[in-house]
Amino acid sequence: MSKVERITRPHMKPLIGPYGLAEAVRHGSTLTIAGQTGMTSDHQIVAGGLKAQALQAFRSIREIIELAGGAPENLVHLTWYLAPSQRSFMEDAIDVTAARNEIFPGLVAGSTAVRVAALLTPEILIEVQAECAL
């Protein structure tokens, strides 16, 4: 049986203490990345709306994949959780897709997008979970 390796970027400040969580877990050739938001490593929410927060979430996912020894083409699936919005779901999806394409140009991966009632705080507009095959 292969062991489980917990992966957290060294510059990440714990959100709660003791942290007890990992940004990602690798089991064999599978890397599961926990939900990443529009927060910086010191838990400041990125200004500029949904697209700016999505860019931050995708940057974080890319950093975690690379820390685990993978590359963007290892992405298999992304799940987007979108906070309530005054805009249509499609308008929000267009912004998120544009951000994804900026950080992962040419990416072909499965995606699921869900509008949720709320995320961690009202200021967080998106959370993205990822699955990779390394």
DRENMARSE-890902 format. One record per residue (C-alpha): residue number from 1; residue in one letter; x, y, z. Coordinates in Angstrom, 2 decimals. Layout:
N
+-----+---+---------+---------+---------+
!   k ! r !      xx !      yy !      zz !
+-----+---+---------+---------+---------+
! NUM ! a !       X !       Y !       Z !
...
+-----+---+---------+---------+---------+
//
This chain:
134
+-----+---+---------+---------+---------+
!   k ! r !      xx !      yy !      zz !
+-----+---+---------+---------+---------+
!   1 ! m !    0.00 !    0.00 !    0.00 !
!   2 ! s !    1.40 !    3.41 !   -0.95 !
!   3 ! k !    1.76 !    6.05 !    1.72 !
!   4 ! v !   -0.09 !    9.35 !    1.82 !
!   5 ! e !    2.07 !   12.46 !    1.48 !
!   6 ! r !    0.72 !   15.81 !    2.66 !
!   7 ! i !    1.87 !   18.82 !    0.67 !
!   8 ! t !    1.67 !   22.44 !    1.81 !
!   9 ! r !    3.65 !   25.32 !    0.34 !
!  10 ! p !    6.31 !   26.39 !    2.87 !
!  11 ! h !    5.37 !   30.09 !    2.69 !
!  12 ! m !    1.71 !   29.48 !    3.60 !
!  13 ! k !    0.65 !   30.88 !    6.95 !
!  14 ! p !   -1.75 !   28.64 !    8.88 !
!  15 ! l !   -5.35 !   29.80 !    8.61 !
!  16 ! i !   -6.21 !   28.19 !   11.93 !
!  17 ! g !   -3.91 !   26.69 !   14.54 !
!  18 ! p !   -2.86 !   24.08 !   14.92 !
!  19 ! y !   -3.15 !   23.87 !   11.17 !
!  20 ! g !   -3.75 !   20.12 !   10.82 !
!  21 ! l !   -4.63 !   20.50 !    7.16 !
!  22 ! a !   -2.72 !   20.11 !    3.91 !
!  23 ! e !   -3.12 !   22.06 !    0.71 !
!  24 ! a !   -2.77 !   18.79 !   -1.17 !
!  25 ! v !   -2.44 !   15.07 !   -0.58 !
!  26 ! r !   -0.60 !   12.67 !   -2.85 !
!  27 ! h !   -1.48 !    8.98 !   -2.80 !
!  28 ! g !    0.38 !    6.98 !   -5.41 !
!  29 ! s !    0.08 !    8.88 !   -8.68 !
!  30 ! t !   -2.98 !   10.89 !   -7.58 !
!  31 ! l !   -2.67 !   14.44 !   -6.27 !
!  32 ! t !   -5.79 !   15.94 !   -4.69 !
!  33 ! i !   -5.56 !   19.69 !   -4.15 !
!  34 ! a !   -7.80 !   21.21 !   -1.50 !
!  35 ! g !   -9.93 !   24.21 !   -2.37 !
!  36 ! q !   -7.86 !   27.26 !   -3.25 !
!  37 ! t !   -9.38 !   30.73 !   -3.06 !
!  38 ! g !   -8.56 !   34.29 !   -4.01 !
!  39 ! m !   -6.41 !   34.65 !   -0.85 !
!  40 ! t !   -2.71 !   35.31 !   -0.80 !
!  41 ! s !   -0.34 !   33.22 !    1.34 !
!  42 ! d !   -0.88 !   35.61 !    4.26 !
!  43 ! h !   -4.68 !   35.34 !    3.90 !
!  44 ! q !   -5.32 !   38.69 !    2.25 !
!  45 ! i !   -8.19 !   38.58 !   -0.22 !
!  46 ! v !   -7.17 !   39.72 !   -3.68 !
!  47 ! a !   -8.94 !   42.89 !   -4.81 !
!  48 ! g !  -10.47 !   43.21 !   -8.25 !
!  49 ! g !  -13.43 !   40.88 !   -8.28 !
!  50 ! l !  -14.05 !   37.34 !   -9.44 !
!  51 ! k !  -11.49 !   37.14 !  -12.24 !
!  52 ! a !   -8.69 !   38.46 !   -9.99 !
!  53 ! q !   -9.59 !   35.96 !   -7.28 !
!  54 ! a !   -9.80 !   33.13 !   -9.83 !
!  55 ! l !   -6.33 !   34.06 !  -11.13 !
!  56 ! q !   -4.99 !   33.79 !   -7.55 !
!  57 ! a !   -6.70 !   30.42 !   -7.00 !
!  58 ! f !   -5.29 !   29.01 !  -10.25 !
!  59 ! r !   -1.80 !   30.40 !   -9.47 !
!  60 ! s !   -1.93 !   28.61 !   -6.12 !
!  61 ! i !   -3.00 !   25.36 !   -7.79 !
!  62 ! r !   -0.16 !   25.63 !  -10.30 !
!  63 ! e !    2.38 !   26.25 !   -7.49 !
!  64 ! i !    1.12 !   23.21 !   -5.58 !
!  65 ! i !    1.27 !   20.97 !   -8.67 !
!  66 ! e !    4.85 !   22.09 !   -9.33 !
!  67 ! l !    5.80 !   21.63 !   -5.65 !
!  68 ! a !    4.52 !   18.04 !   -5.93 !
!  69 ! g !    6.77 !   17.49 !   -8.95 !
!  70 ! g !    4.03 !   17.75 !  -11.55 !
!  71 ! a !    3.22 !   20.04 !  -14.43 !
!  72 ! p !    0.04 !   21.78 !  -15.59 !
!  73 ! e !   -0.69 !   19.01 !  -18.08 !
!  74 ! n !   -1.13 !   16.65 !  -15.09 !
!  75 ! l !   -4.46 !   18.33 !  -14.25 !
!  76 ! v !   -7.35 !   15.92 !  -14.67 !
!  77 ! h !  -10.29 !   17.77 !  -13.13 !
!  78 ! l !  -11.18 !   21.15 !  -11.62 !
!  79 ! t !  -14.22 !   21.92 !   -9.49 !
!  80 ! w !  -15.19 !   25.59 !   -9.16 !
!  81 ! y !  -17.37 !   26.74 !   -6.31 !
!  82 ! l !  -18.81 !   30.18 !   -7.08 !
!  83 ! a !  -20.25 !   32.47 !   -4.41 !
!  84 ! p !  -23.64 !   34.13 !   -4.87 !
!  85 ! s !  -23.50 !   36.89 !   -7.47 !
!  86 ! q !  -25.67 !   39.56 !   -9.04 !
!  87 ! r !  -24.37 !   38.41 !  -12.42 !
!  88 ! s !  -25.50 !   35.38 !  -14.40 !
!  89 ! f !  -23.78 !   32.06 !  -13.91 !
!  90 ! m !  -22.47 !   32.25 !  -17.48 !
!  91 ! e !  -20.95 !   35.72 !  -16.96 !
!  92 ! d !  -19.09 !   34.40 !  -13.92 !
!  93 ! a !  -18.06 !   31.24 !  -15.78 !
!  94 ! i !  -16.60 !   33.33 !  -18.61 !
!  95 ! d !  -14.39 !   35.24 !  -16.13 !
!  96 ! v !  -13.25 !   32.04 !  -14.43 !
!  97 ! t !  -12.52 !   30.34 !  -17.75 !
!  98 ! a !  -10.47 !   33.37 !  -18.87 !
!  99 ! a !   -8.45 !   33.21 !  -15.64 !
! 100 ! r !   -7.94 !   29.46 !  -16.02 !
! 101 ! n !   -6.76 !   29.91 !  -19.61 !
! 102 ! e !   -4.31 !   32.61 !  -18.53 !
! 103 ! i !   -2.64 !   30.39 !  -15.90 !
! 104 ! f !   -3.10 !   27.07 !  -17.76 !
! 105 ! p !   -3.02 !   27.91 !  -21.48 !
! 106 ! g !   -4.19 !   25.04 !  -23.67 !
! 107 ! l !   -5.46 !   23.02 !  -20.69 !
! 108 ! v !   -7.76 !   20.14 !  -21.48 !
! 109 ! a !   -9.30 !   18.86 !  -18.25 !
! 110 ! g !  -12.70 !   18.00 !  -16.89 !
! 111 ! s !  -14.48 !   20.78 !  -15.03 !
! 112 ! t !  -17.47 !   21.13 !  -12.77 !
! 113 ! a !  -18.88 !   24.52 !  -11.78 !
! 114 ! v !  -21.27 !   24.95 !   -8.88 !
! 115 ! r !  -22.97 !   28.03 !   -7.45 !
! 116 ! v !  -23.03 !   27.70 !   -3.65 !
! 117 ! a !  -24.87 !   29.58 !   -0.92 !
! 118 ! a !  -21.65 !   30.86 !    0.69 !
! 119 ! l !  -17.91 !   30.32 !    0.94 !
! 120 ! l !  -15.54 !   30.79 !    3.92 !
! 121 ! t !  -16.15 !   34.55 !    4.11 !
! 122 ! p !  -18.49 !   36.85 !    2.15 !
! 123 ! e !  -15.47 !   38.46 !    0.42 !
! 124 ! i !  -14.33 !   35.17 !   -1.13 !
! 125 ! l !  -15.94 !   34.80 !   -4.54 !
! 126 ! i !  -14.46 !   31.47 !   -5.70 !
! 127 ! e !  -12.87 !   28.30 !   -4.42 !
! 128 ! v !  -11.26 !   25.78 !   -6.80 !
! 129 ! q !  -10.42 !   22.16 !   -6.03 !
! 130 ! a !   -8.17 !   20.14 !   -8.38 !
! 131 ! e !   -7.28 !   16.53 !   -9.14 !
! 132 ! c !   -4.06 !   15.56 !  -10.88 !
! 133 ! a !   -2.49 !   12.38 !  -12.22 !
! 134 ! l !    1.27 !   12.57 !  -11.65 !
+-----+---+---------+---------+---------+
//
